[in-house]
């Protein structure tokens, strides 16, 4: 491997000298130079080209099939990596992809996923999609994106991606080309092989001759959960280059640095904060496996992986940090680490404290959203870190705490220390969703995106997220912030994951219920945990009415707690209890609660074994018992279509 004495002077992208931001005055002095004068690249393609020039022979990707620190890596140099992105862009262009056409990507973390993502952005518009979604959800996203080309995994015994694609192809009228990765044999009729097609094209430059502008659309990222019409966030090349630039500025690392990489590319934290930003400064992604952190070897081997690859920071979503904090370091050398970092959701203070004690290094918390192209605020490394705070806005970005009326309209700014809605502006903030119907309420004022989060700014400008507006448990009109109870539960050594959600109640509207996943081998009773919460929660209304210990709390594809599934479980428990007394004499009642495209969530009550002359009375009784709840429901008796 070759090494360079210093990075190619890319201020502007990689930042040739890293300024200090120990004070607001430092930041103001830096920001006196307009942001546009600091950027050398307008597009992600150009940014990656500049990154590859730092040290062309150094690895861009080091792929570990099984997250095993002893296994050999598949290393791909920056020169070859950028060459393959160029080949992929030229392949898409030859298949008819223009600047306004969409290439959707359904792939795990194989090298071709990176080529497809950034190659699609160079040729047209990339649309990386969570392949773990259900087929109907995938179809909705691909239709909403107007997918022209789909890159997906070939049939594989270890994956159901191809089966999902096969089941929905007929539902995608705009789909013209399907390209498969892997398979080891000739692809099915009408399907192209990715590697074969890619290698037919030049790596010397874009055959389209396209001059990509910062204002051109680079990608659509889906967000907003898994219910209803999918929201597609429209990122420009300028949005994404800013994220790469600002992360290289704030957490620059050293020449030849590596990062342990396990976040999926359908998430901005993986694609941009840890992907594009690292590649653009000539550093290396150590890809832990095709499924990233989800590989069973990844967390148990975490410190041995640090020992082998010597990353300067350990970054992940809070569930990854929490799991790693429970792994003994043993004889592994982790001295390369200068910090840990996390985002995607709040890092519990107890987890940050444990990790800081374990590594004797600071934990840096980031905050942002898909609509801000990922990180928007950060715990500044050269300022005091306040655990529980997400720090300050990154350079050239801004945060306000605002008041909204009942219709969601802006009515003014909050005073320092007051809780309100977090609004954000800056070069990373998107211009709107692809579907204009989703833009109602998306911005509190032009350029200021409504985060949907509640927070406050203290007298020193630190941002504190106090809750997610839609995650609040509203008990009889009283707002309960789940984070307060969750933090108490996380402080218990037996607790690995904790979540508080609202359980439907016919009087109070909602009551708080807690869900807990224990550390491996840990033992604690429901009663012990509830007693602890009662003791440490100053607010009686916030004490959970119940606590459920689960073998595994449901997570999203990027490791966040998937609270909708817990709300559905809580509703199921309530409705099951209410209706169980109606069973008997052959009558059986089953309940399902889940996502619904119109209602958001819906309870379906299925009744079997009811006599014809008793059906009307039973339906009336069910309607009477469930009527006081705000959660919509439908009934289906003996297979008859649901009725309200």
ROVO-813131 format. One record per residue (C-alpha): x negated, y, z negated. Coordinates in nm, 2 decimals. Layout:
BEGIN
east | north | up
X | Y | Z
...
***
This chain:
BEGIN
east | north | up
0.00 | 0.00 | 0.00
-0.13 | 0.34 | 0.08
-0.11 | 0.64 | -0.15
-0.10 | 1.01 | -0.10
-0.28 | 1.26 | -0.31
0.03 | 1.47 | -0.35
0.37 | 1.49 | -0.19
0.42 | 1.66 | 0.14
0.50 | 2.02 | 0.04
0.88 | 2.01 | 0.08
0.99 | 2.27 | -0.18
1.28 | 2.31 | -0.05
1.37 | 1.94 | -0.07
1.13 | 1.76 | -0.30
1.01 | 2.07 | -0.47
0.64 | 2.12 | -0.45
0.61 | 2.25 | -0.80
0.86 | 2.19 | -1.07
0.96 | 2.50 | -1.26
1.05 | 2.51 | -1.63
1.40 | 2.58 | -1.74
1.36 | 2.62 | -2.11
1.58 | 2.92 | -2.12
1.87 | 3.09 | -1.93
1.62 | 3.36 | -1.82
1.40 | 3.09 | -1.66
1.71 | 2.96 | -1.47
1.81 | 3.31 | -1.36
1.47 | 3.39 | -1.23
1.46 | 3.07 | -1.03
1.81 | 3.13 | -0.89
1.71 | 3.48 | -0.78
1.58 | 3.31 | -0.46
1.89 | 3.21 | -0.26
1.95 | 2.84 | -0.25
1.96 | 2.83 | 0.13
1.59 | 2.95 | 0.13
1.49 | 2.64 | -0.07
1.63 | 2.37 | 0.16
1.41 | 2.22 | 0.43
1.68 | 1.97 | 0.55
2.03 | 2.03 | 0.67
2.12 | 1.66 | 0.69
2.07 | 1.34 | 0.50
1.89 | 1.21 | 0.81
1.64 | 1.49 | 0.80
1.60 | 1.46 | 0.43
1.52 | 1.09 | 0.46
1.27 | 1.16 | 0.73
1.09 | 1.41 | 0.51
1.09 | 1.16 | 0.22
0.94 | 0.89 | 0.45
0.66 | 1.12 | 0.53
0.54 | 1.14 | 0.17
0.38 | 0.80 | 0.20
0.51 | 0.60 | 0.50
0.34 | 0.28 | 0.38
0.49 | 0.28 | 0.03
0.80 | 0.08 | -0.04
1.14 | 0.24 | 0.00
1.32 | -0.07 | -0.11
1.20 | -0.36 | -0.32
1.47 | -0.62 | -0.32
1.50 | -0.88 | -0.59
1.75 | -1.16 | -0.51
1.81 | -1.26 | -0.87
1.70 | -0.98 | -1.10
1.41 | -1.20 | -1.20
1.09 | -1.01 | -1.30
0.89 | -1.31 | -1.19
1.03 | -1.36 | -0.84
0.87 | -1.22 | -0.52
1.03 | -0.90 | -0.38
1.13 | -0.82 | -0.02
0.95 | -0.50 | 0.03
1.05 | -0.25 | 0.30
0.82 | 0.04 | 0.36
0.95 | 0.40 | 0.40
0.84 | 0.40 | 0.76
1.03 | 0.08 | 0.84
1.33 | 0.19 | 0.63
1.37 | 0.52 | 0.81
1.31 | 0.34 | 1.14
1.59 | 0.10 | 1.07
1.82 | 0.39 | 0.97
1.75 | 0.54 | 1.31
1.80 | 0.21 | 1.49
2.14 | 0.17 | 1.31
2.25 | 0.52 | 1.40
2.16 | 0.45 | 1.76
2.35 | 0.12 | 1.75
2.66 | 0.30 | 1.62
2.62 | 0.57 | 1.89
2.60 | 0.30 | 2.16
2.93 | 0.15 | 2.02
3.11 | 0.48 | 2.08
3.06 | 0.65 | 1.74
3.06 | 1.02 | 1.77
3.02 | 1.29 | 1.50
3.39 | 1.27 | 1.41
3.42 | 0.89 | 1.41
3.42 | 0.68 | 1.10
3.21 | 0.37 | 1.01
3.35 | 0.19 | 0.71
3.11 | -0.03 | 0.51
3.21 | -0.33 | 0.30
2.88 | -0.47 | 0.18
2.70 | -0.56 | -0.14
2.35 | -0.42 | -0.21
2.17 | -0.58 | 0.07
1.92 | -0.37 | 0.27
2.16 | -0.35 | 0.57
2.40 | -0.16 | 0.34
2.15 | 0.13 | 0.31
2.09 | 0.13 | 0.69
2.46 | 0.13 | 0.76
2.54 | 0.41 | 0.51
2.28 | 0.66 | 0.62
2.28 | 0.54 | 0.99
2.66 | 0.61 | 0.99
2.60 | 0.96 | 0.85
2.35 | 1.02 | 1.13
2.59 | 0.90 | 1.40
2.93 | 1.00 | 1.26
3.10 | 0.97 | 0.92
3.03 | 0.70 | 0.67
3.30 | 0.55 | 0.45
3.15 | 0.31 | 0.19
3.43 | 0.11 | 0.03
3.45 | -0.10 | -0.29
3.48 | -0.46 | -0.16
3.61 | -0.58 | -0.49
3.95 | -0.41 | -0.43
4.25 | -0.61 | -0.33
4.31 | -0.66 | 0.05
4.61 | -0.42 | 0.06
4.40 | -0.15 | -0.12
4.12 | -0.20 | 0.13
4.37 | -0.17 | 0.42
4.51 | 0.15 | 0.28
4.16 | 0.31 | 0.25
4.05 | 0.20 | 0.60
4.37 | 0.33 | 0.76
4.34 | 0.66 | 0.57
3.98 | 0.70 | 0.69
4.08 | 0.61 | 1.05
3.81 | 0.35 | 1.06
3.66 | 0.29 | 1.41
3.38 | 0.05 | 1.32
3.36 | -0.18 | 1.02
3.04 | -0.33 | 0.89
3.10 | -0.62 | 0.65
2.95 | -0.93 | 0.51
2.98 | -1.26 | 0.70
3.16 | -1.56 | 0.56
2.97 | -1.66 | 0.25
3.06 | -1.92 | -0.02
2.96 | -1.67 | -0.29
3.18 | -1.39 | -0.16
3.54 | -1.33 | -0.05
3.47 | -1.02 | 0.15
3.50 | -1.18 | 0.49
3.83 | -1.35 | 0.39
3.97 | -1.01 | 0.29
3.86 | -0.85 | 0.62
4.01 | -1.13 | 0.82
4.34 | -1.09 | 0.64
4.37 | -0.72 | 0.71
4.21 | -0.67 | 1.06
4.56 | -0.68 | 1.22
4.67 | -0.39 | 0.99
4.40 | -0.15 | 1.12
4.52 | -0.01 | 1.46
4.21 | 0.22 | 1.50
3.95 | -0.05 | 1.44
3.75 | -0.12 | 1.76
3.44 | -0.30 | 1.64
3.35 | -0.54 | 1.35
2.99 | -0.60 | 1.27
2.88 | -0.87 | 1.03
2.57 | -0.89 | 0.81
2.43 | -1.24 | 0.74
2.60 | -1.56 | 0.82
2.31 | -1.76 | 0.96
2.50 | -1.86 | 1.27
2.67 | -1.70 | 1.57
2.94 | -1.46 | 1.46
3.30 | -1.53 | 1.54
3.43 | -1.42 | 1.87
3.47 | -1.05 | 1.90
3.24 | -0.99 | 1.61
2.88 | -0.85 | 1.64
2.57 | -0.95 | 1.44
2.42 | -0.65 | 1.26
2.05 | -0.74 | 1.28
2.07 | -0.85 | 1.64
2.24 | -0.54 | 1.75
2.03 | -0.30 | 1.54
1.70 | -0.43 | 1.67
1.80 | -0.36 | 2.03
1.78 | 0.01 | 1.97
1.49 | 0.26 | 1.94
1.35 | 0.37 | 1.61
1.19 | 0.68 | 1.76
1.47 | 0.92 | 1.73
1.85 | 0.97 | 1.77
1.94 | 0.88 | 2.12
2.25 | 1.09 | 2.09
2.04 | 1.40 | 2.06
2.27 | 1.52 | 1.78
2.16 | 1.82 | 1.59
2.33 | 1.76 | 1.25
2.44 | 2.08 | 1.07
2.48 | 2.11 | 0.69
2.85 | 2.18 | 0.74
2.91 | 1.86 | 0.93
3.10 | 1.58 | 0.75
2.87 | 1.31 | 0.63
3.10 | 1.07 | 0.45
3.43 | 0.99 | 0.29
3.42 | 0.85 | -0.06
3.74 | 0.70 | -0.20
3.84 | 0.81 | -0.55
4.14 | 0.87 | -0.77
4.19 | 0.51 | -0.90
4.36 | 0.23 | -0.72
4.72 | 0.34 | -0.72
4.92 | 0.53 | -0.45
4.77 | 0.67 | -0.13
4.39 | 0.67 | -0.15
4.21 | 1.00 | -0.20
3.92 | 1.04 | 0.04
3.67 | 1.30 | -0.07
3.51 | 1.47 | 0.23
3.13 | 1.53 | 0.18
2.93 | 1.75 | 0.41
2.56 | 1.68 | 0.47
2.50 | 2.00 | 0.28
2.68 | 1.86 | -0.03
2.47 | 1.54 | -0.03
2.14 | 1.71 | 0.04
2.20 | 1.94 | -0.25
2.25 | 1.64 | -0.48
1.92 | 1.49 | -0.36
1.74 | 1.82 | -0.40
1.87 | 1.91 | -0.74
1.81 | 1.57 | -0.89
1.45 | 1.58 | -0.75
1.42 | 1.92 | -0.91
1.55 | 1.82 | -1.25
1.41 | 1.47 | -1.28
1.12 | 1.47 | -1.03
0.93 | 1.16 | -1.14
0.58 | 1.10 | -1.01
0.43 | 1.00 | -0.67
0.48 | 0.63 | -0.62
0.76 | 0.62 | -0.89
1.02 | 0.34 | -0.89
1.37 | 0.32 | -1.03
1.56 | 0.01 | -1.12
1.87 | 0.03 | -0.89
2.19 | -0.15 | -0.95
2.48 | 0.09 | -0.88
2.70 | 0.02 | -0.58
2.68 | 0.24 | -0.27
3.05 | 0.31 | -0.27
2.99 | 0.52 | -0.58
2.82 | 0.86 | -0.56
2.59 | 0.78 | -0.85
2.44 | 0.49 | -0.65
2.45 | 0.64 | -0.30
2.33 | 0.99 | -0.39
2.20 | 1.05 | -0.74
1.99 | 0.73 | -0.75
1.98 | 0.64 | -0.39
1.94 | 0.94 | -0.16
1.76 | 1.15 | -0.42
1.49 | 0.88 | -0.49
1.44 | 0.80 | -0.12
1.41 | 1.17 | -0.03
1.11 | 1.22 | -0.26
0.93 | 0.91 | -0.13
0.99 | 0.70 | -0.43
1.12 | 0.34 | -0.44
1.44 | 0.17 | -0.52
1.40 | -0.17 | -0.70
1.73 | -0.33 | -0.60
1.81 | -0.58 | -0.88
2.02 | -0.81 | -0.67
2.30 | -0.80 | -0.41
2.54 | -0.73 | -0.70
2.31 | -0.50 | -0.89
2.36 | -0.48 | -1.26
2.64 | -0.73 | -1.24
2.39 | -1.01 | -1.19
2.38 | -1.22 | -1.51
2.00 | -1.19 | -1.52
1.99 | -0.81 | -1.49
2.05 | -0.70 | -1.85
1.87 | -0.99 | -2.03
1.56 | -0.91 | -1.82
1.58 | -0.53 | -1.84
1.27 | -0.47 | -2.04
1.06 | -0.73 | -1.86
1.17 | -0.55 | -1.53
1.06 | -0.22 | -1.68
0.73 | -0.39 | -1.77
0.67 | -0.51 | -1.41
0.79 | -0.21 | -1.21
0.69 | 0.08 | -1.44
0.99 | 0.32 | -1.38
0.97 | 0.66 | -1.54
1.34 | 0.66 | -1.63
1.60 | 0.40 | -1.70
1.94 | 0.51 | -1.57
2.28 | 0.35 | -1.56
2.64 | 0.39 | -1.65
2.72 | 0.38 | -2.03
2.82 | 0.02 | -2.03
2.48 | -0.07 | -1.88
2.30 | 0.15 | -2.14
2.50 | -0.01 | -2.42
2.42 | -0.36 | -2.31
2.05 | -0.28 | -2.27
2.04 | -0.13 | -2.62
2.12 | -0.47 | -2.76
1.83 | -0.65 | -2.58
1.51 | -0.68 | -2.79
1.20 | -0.53 | -2.62
0.98 | -0.82 | -2.74
0.63 | -0.80 | -2.59
0.74 | -0.61 | -2.28
0.54 | -0.29 | -2.21
0.80 | -0.01 | -2.17
0.55 | 0.28 | -2.21
0.62 | 0.40 | -1.85
0.96 | 0.53 | -1.96
0.99 | 0.90 | -2.04
1.37 | 0.90 | -2.08
1.69 | 0.71 | -2.03
1.98 | 0.87 | -1.84
2.35 | 0.80 | -1.79
2.67 | 0.93 | -1.64
2.99 | 0.82 | -1.48
3.17 | 0.84 | -1.81
3.07 | 0.97 | -2.16
2.78 | 0.80 | -2.33
2.90 | 0.71 | -2.69
2.68 | 0.89 | -2.93
2.62 | 0.57 | -3.12
2.48 | 0.41 | -2.80
2.26 | 0.71 | -2.73
2.12 | 0.70 | -3.08
2.05 | 0.33 | -3.06
1.87 | 0.36 | -2.73
1.67 | 0.66 | -2.85
1.56 | 0.46 | -3.16
1.48 | 0.16 | -2.95
1.26 | 0.34 | -2.69
1.16 | 0.65 | -2.89
1.26 | 0.85 | -2.58
1.54 | 1.10 | -2.51
1.87 | 1.00 | -2.36
1.97 | 1.25 | -2.09
2.34 | 1.26 | -2.01
2.48 | 1.38 | -1.68
2.83 | 1.48 | -1.58
3.00 | 1.52 | -1.25
3.25 | 1.36 | -1.02
3.28 | 1.24 | -0.66
3.42 | 1.58 | -0.57
3.10 | 1.75 | -0.69
2.88 | 1.50 | -0.50
2.79 | 1.35 | -0.84
2.58 | 1.52 | -1.10
2.69 | 1.88 | -1.18
2.56 | 1.93 | -1.54
2.27 | 1.77 | -1.71
2.09 | 1.76 | -2.05
1.79 | 1.97 | -1.95
1.47 | 1.78 | -2.04
1.29 | 2.09 | -2.16
1.58 | 2.21 | -2.38
1.71 | 2.06 | -2.70
1.93 | 1.77 | -2.63
2.26 | 1.76 | -2.81
2.39 | 1.40 | -2.81
2.76 | 1.41 | -2.71
2.71 | 1.71 | -2.48
2.66 | 1.68 | -2.11
2.42 | 1.98 | -2.11
2.42 | 2.27 | -1.87
2.51 | 2.32 | -1.50
2.22 | 2.23 | -1.27
2.06 | 2.52 | -1.08
2.29 | 2.71 | -0.84
2.60 | 2.54 | -0.99
2.84 | 2.68 | -1.24
3.11 | 2.56 | -1.49
3.41 | 2.74 | -1.64
3.66 | 2.64 | -1.90
4.00 | 2.76 | -1.78
4.37 | 2.77 | -1.89
4.63 | 2.62 | -1.66
5.01 | 2.66 | -1.70
5.26 | 2.37 | -1.69
5.25 | 2.37 | -1.31
4.87 | 2.35 | -1.31
4.82 | 2.72 | -1.20
4.52 | 2.91 | -1.33
4.61 | 3.17 | -1.60
4.27 | 3.27 | -1.72
3.94 | 3.17 | -1.87
3.90 | 3.02 | -2.22
3.69 | 3.19 | -2.49
3.36 | 3.02 | -2.60
3.44 | 2.72 | -2.81
3.80 | 2.69 | -2.69
3.91 | 2.37 | -2.52
4.05 | 2.39 | -2.17
4.02 | 2.24 | -1.82
3.67 | 2.20 | -1.68
3.63 | 2.38 | -1.34
3.31 | 2.36 | -1.13
3.16 | 2.54 | -0.84
2.83 | 2.51 | -0.64
2.67 | 2.37 | -0.33
2.77 | 2.01 | -0.42
3.14 | 2.09 | -0.46
3.35 | 1.94 | -0.17
3.58 | 2.15 | 0.05
3.89 | 1.93 | 0.00
4.03 | 1.58 | 0.04
4.08 | 1.44 | 0.39
4.46 | 1.42 | 0.34
4.57 | 1.78 | 0.28
4.86 | 1.66 | 0.07
4.61 | 1.57 | -0.21
4.46 | 1.92 | -0.22
4.75 | 2.06 | -0.42
4.61 | 2.14 | -0.76
4.26 | 2.03 | -0.66
4.11 | 2.37 | -0.70
4.19 | 2.62 | -0.98
4.06 | 2.90 | -0.76
3.89 | 2.89 | -0.42
3.56 | 2.70 | -0.46
3.64 | 2.59 | -0.82
3.73 | 2.23 | -0.83
3.97 | 2.11 | -1.11
3.79 | 1.83 | -1.28
4.10 | 1.70 | -1.47
3.87 | 1.68 | -1.78
3.92 | 1.88 | -2.10
3.61 | 2.04 | -2.24
3.45 | 2.34 | -2.41
3.14 | 2.55 | -2.38
2.96 | 2.64 | -2.70
2.77 | 2.96 | -2.78
2.45 | 2.82 | -2.62
2.62 | 2.72 | -2.30
2.63 | 2.35 | -2.37
2.93 | 2.17 | -2.21
3.12 | 1.93 | -2.43
3.37 | 1.70 | -2.26
3.66 | 1.65 | -2.51
3.87 | 1.41 | -2.31
4.03 | 1.33 | -1.98
4.37 | 1.51 | -1.95
4.54 | 1.19 | -1.82
4.36 | 0.98 | -2.07
4.51 | 1.16 | -2.36
4.74 | 0.96 | -2.59
5.04 | 1.19 | -2.64
5.21 | 1.08 | -2.96
5.54 | 1.27 | -3.01
5.39 | 1.57 | -2.84
5.07 | 1.55 | -3.03
4.75 | 1.51 | -2.82
4.51 | 1.24 | -2.93
4.16 | 1.24 | -2.78
4.06 | 0.87 | -2.73
3.69 | 0.96 | -2.76
3.71 | 1.03 | -3.13
3.84 | 0.67 | -3.22
3.62 | 0.51 | -2.95
3.31 | 0.67 | -3.11
3.39 | 0.53 | -3.45
3.43 | 0.18 | -3.30
3.11 | 0.21 | -3.11
2.93 | 0.28 | -3.43
3.01 | -0.07 | -3.56
2.72 | -0.30 | -3.47
2.95 | -0.58 | -3.35
3.12 | -0.36 | -3.09
2.99 | -0.36 | -2.73
3.28 | -0.18 | -2.55
3.57 | 0.01 | -2.70
3.87 | 0.19 | -2.55
4.18 | 0.36 | -2.68
4.49 | 0.39 | -2.46
4.85 | 0.48 | -2.50
5.10 | 0.20 | -2.58
5.46 | 0.28 | -2.47
5.69 | 0.37 | -2.76
6.06 | 0.44 | -2.73
6.04 | 0.71 | -3.00
5.70 | 0.88 | -2.98
5.64 | 0.82 | -2.61
5.31 | 0.67 | -2.68
5.12 | 0.52 | -2.97
4.74 | 0.46 | -2.98
4.62 | 0.11 | -2.93
4.25 | 0.00 | -2.93
4.08 | -0.26 | -2.73
3.73 | -0.40 | -2.82
3.48 | -0.63 | -2.66
3.22 | -0.76 | -2.91
2.85 | -0.80 | -2.87
2.74 | -1.15 | -2.78
2.75 | -1.37 | -3.08
2.90 | -1.10 | -3.30
3.18 | -1.17 | -3.54
3.42 | -0.92 | -3.69
3.80 | -0.93 | -3.75
4.06 | -0.71 | -3.62
4.15 | -0.60 | -3.97
3.79 | -0.50 | -4.05
3.77 | -0.28 | -3.75
4.11 | -0.12 | -3.81
4.01 | -0.05 | -4.18
3.69 | 0.12 | -4.05
3.89 | 0.34 | -3.82
4.14 | 0.43 | -4.10
3.85 | 0.52 | -4.32
3.66 | 0.74 | -4.08
3.94 | 0.90 | -3.87
4.05 | 1.22 | -4.03
4.36 | 1.23 | -3.81
4.62 | 0.98 | -3.93
4.81 | 1.00 | -3.60
4.50 | 0.88 | -3.41
4.47 | 0.55 | -3.61
4.56 | 0.27 | -3.37
4.88 | 0.08 | -3.43
4.70 | -0.23 | -3.32
4.36 | -0.35 | -3.21
4.30 | -0.62 | -2.95
3.97 | -0.81 | -2.93
3.91 | -0.92 | -2.58
3.65 | -1.15 | -2.43
3.58 | -0.90 | -2.16
3.73 | -0.55 | -2.12
3.81 | -0.48 | -1.76
3.56 | -0.26 | -1.58
3.56 | -0.07 | -1.25
3.31 | -0.16 | -0.98
3.06 | 0.08 | -1.13
3.09 | -0.03 | -1.49
3.34 | 0.22 | -1.63
3.62 | 0.09 | -1.86
3.92 | 0.05 | -1.63
4.18 | 0.20 | -1.86
4.48 | 0.15 | -1.63
4.45 | -0.23 | -1.68
4.45 | -0.17 | -2.06
4.76 | 0.05 | -2.04
4.93 | -0.22 | -1.84
4.84 | -0.48 | -2.10
4.97 | -0.26 | -2.38
5.30 | -0.21 | -2.20
5.33 | -0.58 | -2.13
5.29 | -0.66 | -2.50
5.56 | -0.41 | -2.59
5.81 | -0.51 | -2.33
5.75 | -0.88 | -2.39
5.82 | -0.83 | -2.76
6.14 | -0.63 | -2.69
6.28 | -0.88 | -2.44
6.17 | -1.21 | -2.59
6.48 | -1.23 | -2.81
6.70 | -1.25 | -2.50
6.54 | -1.58 | -2.40
6.71 | -1.92 | -2.48
6.97 | -2.15 | -2.34
6.76 | -2.19 | -2.03
6.70 | -1.82 | -1.98
6.33 | -1.73 | -1.93
6.19 | -1.38 | -1.89
5.85 | -1.29 | -1.76
5.70 | -0.94 | -1.72
5.43 | -0.80 | -1.50
5.29 | -0.45 | -1.53
5.06 | -0.31 | -1.27
4.98 | -0.05 | -1.01
5.26 | 0.08 | -0.78
5.21 | 0.31 | -0.48
5.50 | 0.54 | -0.57
5.54 | 0.52 | -0.94
5.17 | 0.48 | -1.03
5.25 | 0.20 | -1.27
5.56 | -0.03 | -1.27
5.70 | -0.31 | -1.49
5.87 | -0.59 | -1.31
6.10 | -0.80 | -1.52
6.18 | -1.15 | -1.37
6.47 | -1.34 | -1.52
6.54 | -1.71 | -1.44
6.79 | -1.96 | -1.56
7.07 | -1.71 | -1.62
7.42 | -1.82 | -1.55
7.61 | -1.62 | -1.29
7.88 | -1.50 | -1.53
7.62 | -1.38 | -1.77
7.39 | -1.20 | -1.53
7.55 | -0.86 | -1.54
7.56 | -0.85 | -1.92
7.19 | -0.96 | -1.94
7.08 | -0.70 | -1.69
7.27 | -0.43 | -1.88
7.10 | -0.53 | -2.20
6.76 | -0.53 | -2.04
6.83 | -0.19 | -1.90
6.95 | -0.06 | -2.24
6.63 | -0.19 | -2.42
6.39 | -0.06 | -2.16
6.57 | 0.26 | -2.08
6.41 | 0.48 | -2.35
6.06 | 0.42 | -2.21
5.90 | 0.65 | -1.95
5.73 | 0.36 | -1.77
5.95 | 0.27 | -1.47
6.08 | -0.09 | -1.44
6.27 | -0.31 | -1.20
6.45 | -0.64 | -1.26
6.46 | -0.95 | -1.04
6.71 | -1.22 | -1.15
6.66 | -1.57 | -1.01
6.47 | -1.44 | -0.71
6.72 | -1.17 | -0.61
6.55 | -0.85 | -0.49
6.47 | -0.61 | -0.77
6.73 | -0.36 | -0.89
6.68 | -0.05 | -1.09
***
